[in-house]
Amino acid sequence: MTTDWLADTRTSYDTVAASYAERLRGALAGAPYLRAGLAVFAELVHAAGDGPVADVGCGPGHVTAHLHALGLDAFGLDLSPAMIDVARRDHSGLRFEVGSMTELPLADSSVAGLVAFWSLIHVPDEVVPTVLGHFRRVLRPGGPLLLGFHVGDRSTLKTEGYGGHPMKVHVHRRRPEQVAEWVQGAGLTVSAQMLLGLDQSSPGALLFAHHGDA
């Protein structure tokens, strides 16, 4: 099952990479609350002593680039090779690598902070604890974690994506309290949550946590 959903996710985002990147170009400019959340995260990384910051599930690299502009040593990882190609093209001065969050190719205690912005939404519930365990493993003591995700209590199958291209990915909407429980179960400390777009059909949330062994 793990192989199937990973393969479907990789193929889907390889297919839509170019149109997805075009859709997200400049998206943060119209998202003041997301920019505020990223600014808080950057401040927490600075306070923890700085160092490499991983943007896991970076897609076309727009969040990685924004973190870099905030003064962080940010690099991106994504399951989709086509997405990484786009990220390298659009942000040539930054580092991007292909990798899966289910087997995070980073050394223990190697990053000063980690962001997963709407990249957990395709991960099945039963796999989320494993992913969060990897996040804790690679974070330095005191290092902050920032998660962004869709809020809700249902999952849907997305069969058509950006630009009308075919996709086959499940989109999981989750309650913040469930995500917080998983994060705490992974040995991380939840410090804050922010709900977004409560007047919209698909609200979101930001969850801030940190490696608790500081």
C-alpha positions as CSV (number, residue, x, y, z in Angstrom):
1,M,0.0,0.0,0.0
2,T,2.8,2.4,0.9
3,T,4.5,1.9,-2.5
4,D,1.2,2.4,-4.3
5,W,0.3,5.8,-2.8
6,L,3.9,7.0,-3.0
7,A,4.1,6.0,-6.7
8,D,0.7,7.6,-7.5
9,T,1.8,10.8,-5.7
10,R,5.1,11.0,-7.5
11,T,3.5,10.3,-10.9
12,S,0.7,12.8,-10.3
13,Y,3.0,15.7,-9.4
14,D,5.5,14.8,-12.2
15,T,2.5,15.3,-14.5
16,V,1.3,18.6,-13.2
17,A,4.7,20.1,-12.2
18,A,4.8,22.9,-14.8
19,S,1.2,24.0,-14.4
20,Y,1.4,23.7,-10.6
21,A,4.4,25.9,-10.5
22,E,2.8,28.5,-12.6
23,R,-0.3,28.5,-10.4
24,L,1.7,29.0,-7.3
25,R,4.0,31.7,-8.7
26,G,3.5,34.7,-6.5
27,A,1.0,32.9,-4.3
28,L,2.6,34.0,-1.0
29,A,2.3,37.6,-2.1
30,G,-1.4,37.3,-1.6
31,A,-1.3,35.3,1.6
32,P,-0.3,37.6,4.6
33,Y,-1.1,35.0,7.3
34,L,1.1,32.4,5.6
35,R,3.9,34.9,5.3
36,A,3.4,35.8,9.0
37,G,3.7,32.2,10.0
38,L,6.9,31.7,8.0
39,A,8.3,34.9,9.5
40,V,7.6,33.5,13.0
41,F,9.3,30.2,12.0
42,A,12.3,32.1,10.7
43,E,12.6,34.0,14.0
44,L,12.4,30.7,15.9
45,V,15.2,29.3,13.8
46,H,17.4,32.3,14.4
47,A,16.7,32.1,18.2
48,A,17.7,28.4,18.1
49,G,21.1,29.2,16.7
50,D,20.5,29.0,12.9
51,G,21.7,26.3,10.6
52,P,20.2,24.3,7.6
53,V,16.4,24.4,7.2
54,A,14.6,21.7,5.3
55,D,11.5,22.4,3.3
56,V,10.0,18.9,3.0
57,G,7.6,18.4,0.1
58,C,8.9,21.7,-1.4
59,G,7.1,21.4,-4.8
60,P,8.3,24.1,-7.1
61,G,10.4,25.7,-4.4
62,H,8.5,29.0,-3.7
63,V,8.4,28.4,0.1
64,T,12.1,27.5,0.1
65,A,12.9,30.7,-1.7
66,H,10.8,32.7,0.7
67,L,12.6,31.2,3.7
68,H,15.9,32.0,2.0
69,A,14.8,35.6,1.6
70,L,14.0,35.6,5.4
71,G,17.7,34.9,6.0
72,L,17.5,31.1,6.4
73,D,19.9,28.5,5.0
74,A,16.9,26.7,3.4
75,F,16.9,23.8,1.0
76,G,14.1,21.7,-0.5
77,L,13.2,18.1,-0.8
78,D,10.4,16.6,-2.9
79,L,9.2,13.2,-4.0
80,S,8.6,14.4,-7.6
81,P,11.7,14.6,-9.8
82,A,9.8,16.9,-12.2
83,M,9.0,19.3,-9.3
84,I,12.6,19.4,-8.3
85,D,13.6,20.2,-11.9
86,V,11.2,23.1,-11.9
87,A,12.5,24.3,-8.5
88,R,16.1,24.2,-9.7
89,R,15.1,26.1,-12.8
90,D,13.2,28.8,-11.0
91,H,15.5,29.2,-8.0
92,S,18.9,28.3,-9.4
93,G,20.9,29.6,-6.4
94,L,19.2,27.2,-3.9
95,R,19.6,23.5,-3.2
96,F,16.9,21.0,-4.1
97,E,17.0,17.2,-4.0
98,V,14.6,14.3,-4.7
99,G,13.6,12.5,-1.5
100,S,10.6,11.0,0.3
101,M,9.5,12.1,3.8
102,T,8.7,8.4,4.5
103,E,12.5,7.7,4.4
104,L,13.9,11.1,5.0
105,P,17.4,11.2,3.5
106,L,18.9,13.4,6.2
107,A,21.2,12.6,9.0
108,D,20.1,12.6,12.6
109,S,20.1,16.1,14.3
110,S,21.2,17.7,11.0
111,V,18.7,20.5,10.5
112,A,17.9,23.6,12.6
113,G,14.3,23.7,11.4
114,L,11.9,21.9,9.2
115,V,8.8,23.1,7.3
116,A,6.2,20.8,5.7
117,F,3.7,23.1,4.0
118,W,0.7,21.2,2.8
119,S,2.9,18.2,2.0
120,L,1.4,15.8,4.6
121,I,-2.0,16.0,3.0
122,H,-1.4,13.0,0.7
123,V,0.1,10.8,3.5
124,P,-2.2,8.1,4.8
125,D,-3.1,8.4,8.5
126,E,-1.3,5.2,9.4
127,V,2.0,6.6,7.9
128,V,1.9,10.1,9.4
129,P,3.5,8.9,12.8
130,T,6.4,7.4,10.9
131,V,6.9,10.7,8.9
132,L,6.7,12.8,12.1
133,G,9.2,10.4,13.7
134,H,11.6,11.2,10.9
135,F,11.0,14.9,11.4
136,R,12.0,14.6,15.0
137,R,15.0,12.5,14.2
138,V,16.5,15.0,11.8
139,L,15.8,18.1,13.9
140,R,18.4,19.5,16.3
141,P,17.4,19.9,19.9
142,G,15.3,23.0,20.2
143,G,14.8,23.1,16.4
144,P,11.3,24.3,15.3
145,L,8.8,22.5,13.1
146,L,6.1,24.2,11.1
147,L,3.3,22.2,9.5
148,G,0.6,23.5,7.2
149,F,-2.4,21.4,6.3
150,H,-6.1,21.3,5.3
151,V,-8.6,21.3,8.1
152,G,-11.5,18.9,8.0
153,D,-12.5,15.4,8.8
154,R,-12.7,13.7,5.4
155,S,-10.5,12.5,2.5
156,T,-11.2,12.9,-1.2
157,L,-9.6,11.4,-4.3
158,K,-8.2,14.0,-6.6
159,T,-8.4,12.7,-10.2
160,E,-7.8,16.0,-12.1
161,G,-5.3,18.6,-11.2
162,Y,-3.7,21.8,-12.3
163,G,-4.0,22.5,-16.0
164,G,-6.6,19.7,-16.3
165,H,-3.9,17.0,-16.1
166,P,-4.8,13.6,-14.6
167,M,-3.9,12.9,-11.0
168,K,-4.5,10.1,-8.6
169,V,-3.9,11.3,-5.0
170,H,-6.0,11.3,-1.9
171,V,-6.3,14.6,-0.1
172,H,-6.7,14.2,3.6
173,R,-8.3,17.0,5.6
174,R,-7.6,16.7,9.3
175,R,-8.6,18.2,12.6
176,P,-5.8,20.3,14.3
177,E,-6.2,18.3,17.5
178,Q,-5.5,15.1,15.7
179,V,-2.4,16.5,14.1
180,A,-1.3,17.9,17.4
181,E,-1.7,14.4,19.0
182,W,0.4,12.8,16.3
183,V,3.1,15.5,16.7
184,Q,3.2,15.0,20.5
185,G,3.3,11.2,20.0
186,A,6.4,11.7,17.9
187,G,8.1,13.3,20.9
188,L,7.8,16.9,19.7
189,T,6.3,19.7,21.8
190,V,3.4,21.7,20.3
191,S,3.8,25.4,20.9
192,A,1.1,27.2,18.9
193,Q,-1.6,26.7,16.2
194,M,-3.2,29.1,13.8
195,L,-6.4,28.5,11.9
196,L,-6.7,30.1,8.4
197,G,-9.4,30.8,5.9
198,L,-12.3,30.0,8.2
199,D,-14.6,31.8,5.7
200,Q,-13.5,29.5,2.9
201,S,-14.6,26.1,1.7
202,S,-11.2,24.6,2.5
203,P,-9.8,26.2,5.6
204,G,-6.2,25.5,6.7
205,A,-4.0,25.5,9.8
206,L,-0.5,26.1,10.8
207,L,1.0,24.1,13.7
208,F,4.2,25.1,15.4
209,A,6.2,22.6,17.4
210,H,9.8,22.0,18.4
211,H,12.2,19.3,19.4
212,G,11.7,19.1,23.1
213,D,15.2,18.2,24.2
214,A,16.6,21.7,24.1
